[in-house]
């Protein structure tokens, strides 16, 4: 099956409830740039197209001439053919609870860190990976971040409504991973799992990072 990449992207975004703002946040670019790409006023690179579709859950495809997406179900399991460009490596610091507040056990010196994962995301501050524990970010439909997923957090990015953030209690070493909701000036933390309720936040915690990328290791 072939179709234009932007038509496929818009179909996947609509099905998953992902907005242009959320896609822009993930890619580290402006909403205007995403709008230009999706409406063919500007053309992203092949690497950027692959990054967008992978974020939207499209796994088996190749990008052909003119931005055509070729479904590889009929011709092998080739995800993307192109020149490999390595990204920067960021440390895996600890685990974070995707549920109730839980202890965040952080490595204190670089020599204590034995895992480093690569990313080509646009990072605005210091960044680190955390492994998700719990099921509050596991959704039955749409965007879902299950237990065992590694999330890359950018400490220099400003959180906005809809950002996926790590929040840490001000007076303890406890943290949680949630979606930030801002409604009428009030801030809340919400799980992607609909069974988890909205939790209002105020001066009792601070947001220390915004999620920009996920990685799931199978072995």
Buried (B, 14 or more C-beta within 10 A) or exposed (E): EEEEBBEBBBEBBEEBEBEBBBBBBBBBBEBEBBBBBBEEEEBBEBBBBBBBBEBBEBEBBBBEEEBBBBBBEEEEEEEBEEEEEEEEEBBBBBBBBBBEBBEBEBBEEEEEBEBEBEBBBEBBEEBBBBBBBBBBBBBEEEBBBBBEBBBBBBBEBEBBEBBBBBBBBEEEEBBBBBBBBEEEEEBBBBBBBEEBEBBEBEEEBEBBBBBBBBBEEEE
